[in-house]
Amino acid sequence: MVETTNPDILICGAGAAGLTLAVDLARRGVAFRIIEKARAPFEGSRGKGLQPRSQEVFDDLGILDRLLETARPYPPQRIWRAGGGFEVEALSEAREPTPAEPYAMPLLSPQFLTERALRERLAALGGRVEFGLELTGFTQDGEGVTATLAGPGEPETLRCRYLVGADGGRSFVRHALHIDFPGKTLGVRAVVADVRIDGLSDDAWHRWGEGLDMIGLCPLWGTDLFQLQGPIALEGEVDLSAAGLDAMVAARTGRRDLTVTAVAWASAYSMNARLADRYRVDRVFLAGDAAHIHPPTGGQGLNTSLQDAYNLGWKLAAVLDGAPDALLDSYEAERRPVAAEVLGLSTRLLDAAKTGAAMRRGRETNQMDIGYPDSPLSLEGPDRKTGVAAGDRAPDAPVRGGRLFDLFRGPHWTLLGHETGDAPPSRQGVRAHAIEDDHQGHMRDAYGLSPGEWVLVRPDGYVAAVGEAAALVKHLDRILG
């Protein structure tokens, strides 16, 4: 057994959640390792939607510009009728960017391109994924976690302060912790595949049929592939070869001018909705699909997963830097209710899809209204009739020389003051900005601050408190110790 260098954090799993956590820890200078038992990166498109709130997260992490080289808004749905002809429907309600919400619409980005952008950002920060390395066991005590790893070489053991299981729906970490994963199988089995297909335009998400005869073919921006989706019988083998999927396309579309020429990736799976009973056991945490699994309707799974990591990363870094361990309890308190709500939304959308209704996504799928008003980190204040309150997402707004998101970007806390007349307070780890020249009143409209009021914004872009600067700094002292 080989002993290796001890990181502060061991991340098990290099999907969207694990990679997002690794990027966030890397930019904070936290020592970590991220391992993935697969020998190579995932090459499928399973999660292809990036909701507006996730775009804000990626803006902060320095990834969004790279993704925008290939990602685009979803194409319209082209719903083909059996007798010929079609109807066109937008997938999402059309929304224009605003000063407070600069990313208005979901983007289509195949999961393998999203994860590639995360790995590239991680590499730029000096990190890397260790593929072909599997967590085979761990124990924990009051000081840390001892983990054993197996890979191509000798088994190794390492010691870390915390372990994060971001290792998917069949999570080894969750099973080892004996955490229940209640929920249900939803009575739907489906094929999802990335295929090359001749004879089909890439200007729409094409849909045909109803019930078990439904099929959808969605262009995957940034590639020459389409994502094929279709329900299948609950039992029995499915031919996922090019010939088998070509036959499925022909049978369900009734067209002979479409030809599946290659399959880049394919899977047949049963849809589930499950939520872990706990997200933390002492020094071990669950994130992403290890903590919750969703049906694909509404494009919620990947987005909820990466936002788990975005919530957890700054808290782990703060505790390693001396903050009270109790700060880490707020991770489950904040993120588990979100997952429960999102699971309900995804399941309702799936039930609607079963009736043959065209998928239509509203603001509730954008994840912009998710907040943490009941969090132990949110300081209750006087009732606010307008503007932001503790627990709300912190809006953007143009300010002289840029925008508020430019001020938030990075691993720090932010204090924003409106017409304070005083020098901003100083505290380590906090950047304070007194906004005296509010460009066209956008900050006033978004935040509802009175002259002299301040707002404390967390590293993950949520409001911790609104009020007098001294009270906000005292609140931050309680959080960080």
C-alpha positions as CSV (number, residue, x, y, z in Angstrom):
1,M,0.0,0.0,0.0
2,V,1.5,3.3,-1.1
3,E,1.0,6.4,1.0
4,T,0.4,9.7,-1.0
5,T,0.5,13.4,-0.4
6,N,-2.4,14.4,1.8
7,P,-4.8,17.0,0.3
8,D,-7.3,19.0,2.3
9,I,-10.1,17.8,0.2
10,L,-10.7,14.6,-1.8
11,I,-13.3,14.8,-4.5
12,C,-14.7,11.5,-5.8
13,G,-16.2,11.9,-9.2
14,A,-15.4,14.2,-12.1
15,G,-18.8,15.1,-13.5
16,A,-20.3,18.5,-13.5
17,A,-20.5,18.7,-9.7
18,G,-17.0,17.4,-9.0
19,L,-15.4,19.6,-11.6
20,T,-17.2,22.7,-10.5
21,L,-16.1,22.1,-6.9
22,A,-12.5,21.5,-8.1
23,V,-12.5,24.7,-10.0
24,D,-13.8,26.7,-7.1
25,L,-11.3,25.1,-4.7
26,A,-8.4,25.7,-7.1
27,R,-9.1,29.4,-7.4
28,R,-9.1,29.6,-3.6
29,G,-5.8,27.9,-3.3
30,V,-7.2,24.9,-1.4
31,A,-5.2,21.6,-1.8
32,F,-7.4,18.9,-3.3
33,R,-7.4,15.8,-5.4
34,I,-10.2,14.9,-7.8
35,I,-10.4,11.3,-8.9
36,E,-12.6,9.5,-11.4
37,K,-12.9,5.7,-11.7
38,A,-13.6,5.9,-15.5
39,R,-10.5,5.9,-17.6
40,A,-11.6,8.8,-19.8
41,P,-14.0,11.7,-19.7
42,F,-17.7,11.1,-20.2
43,E,-18.5,11.5,-23.9
44,G,-22.3,11.8,-23.9
45,S,-24.8,14.7,-24.0
46,R,-27.1,13.5,-21.2
47,G,-27.4,16.9,-19.5
48,K,-27.4,19.5,-22.3
49,G,-29.1,22.5,-20.8
50,L,-27.5,25.4,-18.9
51,Q,-30.0,27.5,-17.0
52,P,-29.5,31.2,-16.6
53,R,-28.5,30.8,-12.9
54,S,-25.8,28.3,-13.9
55,Q,-24.6,30.7,-16.5
56,E,-24.1,33.3,-13.7
57,V,-22.1,30.6,-11.8
58,F,-19.9,30.0,-14.8
59,D,-19.4,33.7,-15.3
60,D,-18.0,33.9,-11.8
61,L,-15.8,30.8,-12.2
62,G,-14.3,32.2,-15.5
63,I,-15.9,29.5,-17.7
64,L,-18.8,31.1,-19.5
65,D,-16.8,32.8,-22.3
66,R,-15.3,29.4,-23.3
67,L,-18.8,27.8,-23.3
68,L,-20.2,30.6,-25.4
69,E,-17.9,29.7,-28.2
70,T,-20.2,26.7,-28.9
71,A,-23.3,27.0,-26.7
72,R,-26.5,28.7,-28.1
73,P,-30.1,29.2,-27.1
74,Y,-32.3,26.2,-27.7
75,P,-33.8,25.9,-31.2
76,P,-37.6,25.9,-31.6
77,Q,-39.5,22.7,-31.4
78,R,-40.7,21.4,-34.8
79,I,-43.6,19.0,-34.0
80,W,-44.3,16.9,-37.0
81,R,-47.9,15.7,-37.8
82,A,-48.6,12.2,-38.9
83,G,-50.1,13.3,-42.2
84,G,-47.3,15.7,-43.0
85,G,-46.6,19.2,-42.1
86,F,-45.6,20.5,-38.7
87,E,-46.2,23.0,-36.0
88,V,-43.5,25.2,-34.3
89,E,-43.3,26.0,-30.6
90,A,-40.7,27.6,-28.5
91,L,-39.3,25.5,-25.8
92,S,-39.0,28.3,-23.3
93,E,-40.9,31.6,-22.8
94,A,-39.0,34.3,-24.7
95,R,-37.2,36.6,-22.2
96,E,-34.8,39.5,-22.9
97,P,-31.8,40.2,-20.8
98,T,-32.2,42.9,-18.2
99,P,-29.7,44.9,-16.1
100,A,-30.5,42.7,-13.1
101,E,-30.6,39.4,-15.1
102,P,-28.1,39.5,-17.9
103,Y,-28.5,35.9,-18.9
104,A,-32.2,35.5,-19.8
105,M,-32.5,32.2,-21.7
106,P,-31.2,28.6,-21.2
107,L,-28.3,27.6,-23.4
108,L,-27.9,24.3,-25.1
109,S,-24.4,22.8,-24.4
110,P,-23.8,19.0,-24.6
111,Q,-22.6,17.7,-21.2
112,F,-19.3,16.6,-22.7
113,L,-18.5,20.1,-23.9
114,T,-19.6,21.6,-20.6
115,E,-17.3,19.3,-18.7
116,R,-14.5,19.8,-21.2
117,A,-14.7,23.6,-20.5
118,L,-14.6,22.9,-16.7
119,R,-11.5,20.6,-17.2
120,E,-9.8,23.3,-19.2
121,R,-10.5,25.9,-16.6
122,L,-9.2,23.6,-13.9
123,A,-6.0,23.0,-15.9
124,A,-5.5,26.8,-16.2
125,L,-5.7,27.0,-12.4
126,G,-3.1,24.2,-12.0
127,G,-5.4,21.3,-11.3
128,R,-6.2,18.0,-13.1
129,V,-8.5,15.0,-12.9
130,E,-6.9,11.7,-12.1
131,F,-8.8,9.2,-14.3
132,G,-8.8,5.5,-13.7
133,L,-8.5,5.9,-10.0
134,E,-11.3,4.5,-7.8
135,L,-12.2,5.1,-4.2
136,T,-12.5,1.6,-2.6
137,G,-13.0,2.5,1.0
138,F,-12.7,5.2,3.7
139,T,-12.9,5.7,7.4
140,Q,-13.2,8.9,9.3
141,D,-12.4,10.3,12.8
142,G,-12.5,13.7,14.5
143,E,-9.5,15.0,12.5
144,G,-10.1,13.7,9.0
145,V,-10.8,10.9,6.5
146,T,-8.5,8.0,5.6
147,A,-9.2,6.9,2.0
148,T,-8.0,3.9,0.0
149,L,-7.7,4.2,-3.8
150,A,-7.2,1.6,-6.5
151,G,-5.9,2.3,-10.0
152,P,-3.5,1.0,-12.6
153,G,-0.6,0.9,-10.1
154,E,-0.3,-0.1,-6.5
155,P,-3.3,0.6,-4.2
156,E,-2.7,3.8,-2.2
157,T,-4.0,5.4,1.0
158,L,-4.3,9.1,1.7
159,R,-5.4,11.3,4.5
160,C,-7.6,14.3,3.9
161,R,-9.6,16.7,6.0
162,Y,-12.9,16.2,4.1
163,L,-14.3,13.9,1.4
164,V,-16.9,14.9,-1.2
165,G,-18.8,12.1,-2.9
166,A,-19.8,13.5,-6.4
167,D,-19.8,10.0,-7.8
168,G,-23.3,9.7,-9.4
169,G,-26.6,8.1,-8.8
170,R,-25.0,4.8,-7.7
171,S,-22.6,6.6,-5.4
172,F,-20.1,4.4,-3.6
173,V,-19.7,7.1,-1.0
174,R,-23.5,7.3,-0.3
175,H,-23.7,3.5,0.0
176,A,-20.7,3.4,2.3
177,L,-22.3,5.9,4.6
178,H,-25.5,3.9,4.7
179,I,-27.6,7.0,3.7
180,D,-31.0,6.1,2.4
181,F,-32.0,7.3,-1.1
182,P,-35.8,7.2,-1.1
183,G,-37.9,8.1,-4.1
184,K,-39.4,6.2,-6.9
185,T,-38.9,4.7,-10.3
186,L,-41.2,6.7,-12.5
187,G,-42.4,4.0,-14.9
188,V,-40.6,5.5,-17.9
189,R,-37.7,3.9,-19.7
190,A,-36.0,5.7,-22.5
191,V,-33.1,5.8,-25.0
192,V,-30.8,8.8,-25.2
193,A,-28.1,8.7,-27.9
194,D,-25.8,11.1,-29.7
195,V,-26.0,10.2,-33.4
196,R,-25.0,11.5,-36.8
197,I,-28.0,11.6,-39.1
198,D,-28.3,12.5,-42.7
199,G,-31.3,14.3,-44.2
200,L,-32.3,16.4,-41.1
201,S,-31.9,20.2,-40.7
202,D,-30.2,21.4,-37.5
203,D,-32.5,24.5,-37.2
204,A,-35.0,22.9,-34.9
205,W,-35.6,20.3,-32.2
206,H,-37.6,17.8,-34.2
207,R,-40.4,15.7,-32.6
208,W,-42.7,13.0,-33.8
209,G,-45.4,10.7,-32.3
210,E,-47.0,10.0,-29.0
211,G,-46.6,7.5,-26.2
212,L,-44.1,4.7,-26.9
213,D,-43.9,6.0,-30.5
214,M,-42.5,9.4,-29.6
215,I,-39.0,10.4,-30.8
216,G,-37.1,13.6,-30.6
217,L,-33.9,14.7,-32.4
218,C,-32.2,17.8,-31.1
219,P,-29.1,19.3,-32.7
220,L,-26.2,19.5,-30.4
221,W,-24.6,22.9,-30.9
222,G,-20.8,22.8,-31.3
223,T,-20.9,19.4,-32.9
224,D,-22.2,17.6,-36.0
225,L,-24.4,15.4,-33.7
226,F,-28.1,15.1,-32.8
227,Q,-29.4,13.9,-29.4
228,L,-31.9,11.2,-30.0
229,Q,-34.5,10.7,-27.2
230,G,-37.4,8.2,-27.2
231,P,-39.4,6.1,-24.7
232,I,-39.0,2.4,-24.8
233,A,-40.7,-0.6,-23.2
234,L,-40.0,-1.2,-19.6
235,E,-38.5,-4.6,-20.3
236,G,-36.3,-6.1,-23.0
237,E,-33.2,-5.5,-24.9
238,V,-32.7,-2.4,-27.1
239,D,-30.5,-2.3,-30.2
240,L,-28.3,0.8,-29.7
241,S,-26.3,0.3,-32.8
242,A,-26.5,2.7,-35.8
243,A,-28.7,0.1,-37.6
244,G,-30.9,-0.3,-34.6
245,L,-31.4,3.4,-34.0
246,D,-31.9,4.0,-37.7
247,A,-34.7,1.5,-37.7
248,M,-36.3,3.3,-34.6
249,V,-36.1,6.6,-36.5
250,A,-37.7,5.2,-39.6
251,A,-40.5,3.5,-37.7
252,R,-41.4,6.5,-35.5
253,T,-41.0,9.3,-38.0
254,G,-42.4,7.5,-41.0
255,R,-39.6,9.0,-43.1
256,R,-37.2,7.2,-45.4
257,D,-35.0,10.2,-46.1
258,L,-33.4,10.1,-42.7
259,T,-30.4,7.9,-42.0
260,V,-28.5,7.3,-38.8
261,T,-24.9,6.9,-40.0
262,A,-23.0,6.7,-36.6
263,V,-23.6,6.5,-32.9
264,A,-21.1,8.5,-30.7
265,W,-22.8,7.4,-27.4
266,A,-26.0,5.8,-26.4
267,S,-27.8,4.6,-23.2
268,A,-31.1,3.0,-22.3
269,Y,-32.2,3.9,-18.8
270,S,-35.1,4.0,-16.4
271,M,-36.1,7.4,-15.0
272,N,-36.0,7.9,-11.2
273,A,-36.7,10.7,-8.8
274,R,-34.7,10.2,-5.5
275,L,-33.3,12.4,-2.8
276,A,-30.7,11.4,-0.2
277,D,-31.9,11.6,3.4
278,R,-28.6,13.3,4.4
279,Y,-26.0,15.4,2.6
280,R,-23.4,15.2,5.3
281,V,-22.0,12.6,7.7
282,D,-19.3,14.3,9.8
283,R,-16.5,15.0,7.3
284,V,-18.0,13.4,4.3
285,F,-20.5,15.1,1.9
286,L,-22.7,14.2,-1.0
287,A,-23.1,16.5,-4.1
288,G,-24.8,16.2,-7.4
289,D,-26.4,12.9,-8.6
290,A,-25.0,11.2,-5.5
291,A,-27.5,13.3,-3.5
292,H,-30.4,13.6,-5.9
293,I,-31.4,12.2,-9.3
294,H,-34.0,13.7,-11.6
295,P,-35.9,12.8,-14.8
296,P,-34.5,14.9,-17.7
297,T,-37.6,17.0,-18.1
298,G,-37.0,20.7,-17.5
299,G,-33.2,20.4,-17.7
300,Q,-32.7,20.5,-13.9
301,G,-30.3,17.7,-13.0
302,L,-26.9,19.0,-14.1
303,N,-27.7,22.5,-13.1
304,T,-28.8,21.5,-9.6
305,S,-25.6,19.4,-9.3
306,L,-23.1,22.2,-10.2
307,Q,-24.9,24.6,-7.9
308,D,-24.5,22.1,-5.0
309,A,-20.7,22.3,-5.6
310,Y,-20.8,26.1,-5.9
311,N,-22.6,26.3,-2.5
312,L,-20.2,23.8,-0.8
313,G,-16.8,25.1,-2.2
314,W,-16.6,28.4,-0.4
315,K,-17.8,26.9,2.9
316,L,-15.1,24.2,2.8
317,A,-12.5,26.8,2.1
318,A,-13.7,29.0,4.9
319,V,-13.6,26.2,7.5
320,L,-10.1,25.2,6.4
321,D,-9.2,28.8,7.0
322,G,-10.6,28.8,10.5
323,A,-14.3,29.4,10.3
324,P,-16.5,27.3,12.6
325,D,-17.3,23.8,11.4
326,A,-21.0,24.6,11.9
327,L,-20.8,26.6,8.7
328,L,-20.7,23.3,6.8
329,D,-24.1,22.3,8.3
330,S,-25.7,25.1,6.2
331,Y,-24.8,23.2,3.0
332,E,-27.5,20.5,3.6
333,A,-29.9,23.1,5.2
334,E,-29.7,25.2,2.0
335,R,-29.3,22.7,-0.8
336,R,-31.5,19.7,0.2
337,P,-34.8,21.7,0.1
338,V,-33.8,23.1,-3.3
339,A,-33.3,19.5,-4.6
340,A,-36.7,18.5,-3.2
341,E,-38.4,21.4,-5.0
342,V,-36.6,20.7,-8.2
343,L,-37.5,17.0,-8.1
344,G,-41.1,18.0,-7.8
345,L,-40.9,20.3,-10.8
346,S,-39.1,17.8,-13.0
347,T,-41.7,15.1,-12.1
348,R,-44.6,17.4,-13.0
349,L,-43.1,18.2,-16.3
350,L,-42.6,14.5,-17.0
351,D,-46.2,13.8,-16.2
352,A,-47.2,16.5,-18.7
353,A,-44.9,15.0,-21.3
354,K,-46.6,11.6,-20.8
355,T,-49.8,13.0,-22.1
356,G,-48.2,14.0,-25.4
357,A,-48.1,17.7,-24.6
358,A,-45.2,19.6,-26.1
359,M,-42.6,20.5,-23.6
360,R,-42.9,24.2,-22.5
361,R,-40.6,25.6,-19.9
362,G,-41.3,28.7,-17.9
363,R,-39.3,30.8,-15.5
364,E,-39.5,28.2,-12.8
365,T,-36.9,26.1,-14.7
366,N,-34.4,28.9,-14.9
367,Q,-33.4,28.5,-11.2
368,M,-33.2,32.3,-10.9
369,D,-35.7,32.5,-8.0
370,I,-33.9,29.9,-5.8
371,G,-32.9,31.4,-2.6
372,Y,-32.0,30.6,1.1
373,P,-34.3,32.9,3.2
374,D,-34.5,30.3,6.0
375,S,-30.7,29.6,6.0
376,P,-28.8,30.1,9.3
377,L,-26.5,32.3,7.2
378,S,-29.3,34.8,6.4
379,L,-29.7,37.6,8.9
380,E,-33.3,38.5,9.5
381,G,-34.0,42.2,9.2
382,P,-37.0,44.5,9.0
383,D,-39.6,43.5,6.4
384,R,-38.6,44.9,3.1
385,K,-41.3,46.0,0.7
386,T,-39.0,46.3,-2.3
387,G,-35.6,45.2,-3.3
388,V,-33.6,42.3,-2.0
389,A,-33.8,40.5,1.3
390,A,-31.5,38.0,3.1
391,G,-31.3,34.8,1.2
392,D,-32.1,36.3,-2.2
393,R,-30.0,35.9,-5.3
394,A,-27.9,39.1,-5.6
395,P,-28.9,40.9,-8.9
396,D,-26.5,42.4,-11.4
397,A,-26.6,46.1,-12.4
398,P,-24.4,48.4,-14.4
399,V,-22.1,50.6,-12.4
400,R,-19.4,53.0,-13.4
401,G,-16.7,51.1,-15.2
402,G,-18.5,47.8,-15.4
403,R,-21.3,45.9,-13.5
404,L,-21.9,44.5,-10.1
405,F,-21.0,41.0,-11.3
406,D,-17.5,42.3,-12.0
407,L,-17.3,43.3,-8.4
408,F,-18.6,40.0,-7.2
409,R,-16.4,37.8,-9.4
410,G,-13.9,35.9,-7.3
411,P,-13.7,34.0,-4.0
412,H,-14.4,37.0,-1.7
413,W,-17.4,38.4,0.2
414,T,-18.8,41.8,-1.0
415,L,-20.2,44.7,0.8
416,L,-22.2,47.2,-1.3
417,G,-23.3,50.5,0.0
418,H,-25.7,53.0,-1.6
419,E,-25.0,56.7,-1.1
420,T,-23.3,56.1,2.2
421,G,-21.2,59.2,2.4
422,D,-18.6,57.3,4.5
423,A,-15.6,55.3,3.6
424,P,-16.5,51.6,3.3
425,P,-15.7,49.3,6.2
426,S,-12.6,47.1,6.0
427,R,-12.4,43.4,6.8
428,Q,-10.2,40.6,5.6
429,G,-11.8,38.6,2.8
430,V,-14.3,41.3,2.1
431,R,-14.3,43.8,-0.8
432,A,-16.4,46.9,0.0
433,H,-17.8,49.3,-2.6
434,A,-19.7,52.4,-1.8
435,I,-21.8,53.1,-5.0
436,E,-22.4,56.8,-5.1
437,D,-23.1,57.1,-8.8
438,D,-25.8,54.6,-9.6
439,H,-25.9,54.3,-13.4
440,Q,-29.6,55.1,-14.4
441,G,-30.8,53.9,-11.0
442,H,-30.5,50.2,-11.9
443,M,-28.8,49.3,-8.6
444,R,-31.5,51.2,-6.7
445,D,-34.2,49.4,-8.5
446,A,-32.7,46.0,-8.1
447,Y,-31.6,46.2,-4.5
448,G,-34.1,48.7,-3.0
449,L,-31.4,50.2,-0.7
450,S,-32.1,53.4,1.1
451,P,-29.3,56.0,1.3
452,G,-26.7,54.7,3.9
453,E,-27.8,51.1,3.7
454,W,-25.4,48.3,2.8
455,V,-25.9,44.7,1.5
456,L,-23.6,41.8,2.3
457,V,-23.2,39.4,-0.6
458,R,-21.9,35.9,-0.1
459,P,-19.1,34.4,-2.3
460,D,-21.8,32.4,-4.1
461,G,-23.8,35.4,-5.1
462,Y,-26.6,35.3,-2.5
463,V,-27.5,38.1,-0.1
464,A,-26.6,37.4,3.5
465,A,-27.9,40.6,5.1
466,V,-29.1,44.1,4.4
467,G,-28.7,47.0,6.9
468,E,-26.1,49.1,8.6
469,A,-22.5,48.3,7.8
470,A,-21.5,47.6,11.4
471,A,-24.3,45.1,11.8
472,L,-23.4,43.3,8.6
473,V,-19.7,43.0,9.6
474,K,-20.8,41.6,13.0
475,H,-23.0,39.1,11.2
476,L,-20.1,38.1,9.0
477,D,-17.9,37.7,12.1
478,R,-20.4,35.2,13.5
479,I,-20.3,33.2,10.3
480,L,-16.6,33.2,9.8
481,G,-15.4,33.3,13.4
